[in-house]
Amino acid sequence: MKRILIFFGAVMMLLGSCQKLDLPELDSDKEINGLKCYVFNDPEDWGTSKEVDLLSGNYNADRGAIIYTFSSADFTREDLQRCRLEASIPSTASIMELSGTGEEIGSGIGGLRSLYNTTVYFKVVAADGSSKSYQVSLRYE
C-alpha cells in the first residue's frame, strides 16, 4: 500500500508540473521611429559627417512614403555620393531592403550609397510576421 501511495504521489507531481506556458503575444509594431541620413563631405575624413533627419521632410506615415529634398546650399552633388542611411525600428522587428519591383535585396539598409536623386525601398517586418513597406524619394535642388 505504501508503494502504491508513493507511486501515485510521484505521478501526481509529474503531471502537476506539466503546465502550459503563457507566452506573450508577438509584437506587431512595424513603424519606423526615425530615419537619418549621414552625409560624408570629405572622402579623406570618414569620421565627420552631417546628420539629416529624413522624416522632417514630407512624411506620410500611413502610406510609408517619405520625400526629402536636399538643398544645394547645404550639399553638393558629390556630397550625396557618399551617404549612409540609418533607421530606428522596434527592437523586435527587422528591416529588409527592396528593389523597385518589391524583391528582397538583403537585410538592412546600411552601407555607403549615393542618394543623389534616387528612391530607396525597404520594409519593416514585425515579430508576428506582418510587414509594412516604405518608399524614400530623395531629391536635390
N, C-alpha and C positions, 0 to 999 in steps of 0.2 A: 504494500500500500504506500509505503514511504517513497519507493522508487517511482511509482506512478505519479505521485504528487510532485516530485522533483522534476520528472519529465514534462508534465503539463505546465509547471511553473516556467521551465526553460522555453517551452514552445510559446507560451503567452508573452514572455519577454521578447522573444524574437519577432513575433507577429506585431506586438505593440510598438516596436521601434520602426516598423515599415510605414512611414507616413509620406504622403505626397508633399513634395517641396512646393512652397509658394514662391514662384519666381516672379519678379516684377515684369510688367509689360514692356515690350521693346519700344524704345523711343521712336517717335515718328517725325521728329523735328528735322527739317531739311532746309531751313532758311539760312542764308549767309548773314553773318553779323557784321562783316566788314570785308572790303576788297581794296587792297592797296597796291600801288604800282611804285616800284623803286626804279628811278632813272639814274643810271650811272653816267655822269657827264664826262669824266676823264677816263679814257681807256687805260691810262697808266696807273690810276689810283682807284682800285675797285673797293676801297674801304669807305669812300664817301659817295653818297647818293642823295637824291631829292625824293622825298616821300610824297606821293599824291594819293588822296582818298578818292577813289573812283566812284563811290556811292554818293559823293557830293554833287555829281553831275545829274543827269536826268535818269532817275531810277524808278521803274515800275515793279514793285515787289510782287504783285500778283502774277505778272507775266514773266518775271525773271529777266527783264530787259534793262540793260544799263547802257546809256550813251554818254560818253565823256569826250570833250573836245580839249586837246592840249593847245595852249596859247603859244603863238610864235614869239611872244615877248618873253616867255619863261624858258622855252626849249627850242632847240634847233632840230632839224630833220635827222641829223646824225645822232643827237642825244637819244632819240626814240628808237635807234637801232640797238641800244643796249639797255634793256629793261627786264625787270623780273616782277611777276605777279605774286601776290600773297593773299589768300582768302582765309577768313576766320569763320569756321563752321562748328556746329555742335561736336562735342568730344566723341560721341558715339557714331557719328556719320563719317562717310568717306567721300572723296571727290575724284571724279574721272573727267579727263579732257576728252572732248568730242570733236570729230571732223564736222565740216559744214553739212554733211549728209546725215549726221547723227550717229556715226560709227564710233566706237570707243577707240581712242588713240593710245591712252595709257593712264596710269594712276597719277593723280596730282596735276597741278598746273605750274610747277616750278621750272626753273631753268631760265637762262638768258634768252631773250627773244626780241624781235622787232615789233614794236607796237605802233608803227607809222601807218596810219590809215588802214587798219585791219580789224577783223572781228574774231573774237575768241569765244568758243563754245565749250561749256562744261556742264556736268550735272552733279548734284549732291545727292548721295544715296543714304537714306536714314537707316537706323539699325533694324527697323522692321521690314526693310526691302523696298519701301516706296522711294521714289526719286522725284527731283524737280530739275528741269533744265534751265540753264541761264545762257544769255547771249550778251556779250560785252562788245559794243561797237565803239571803236576808238578812232577819233578824227584829229587832224592837225590843221590849224588855221593860223 
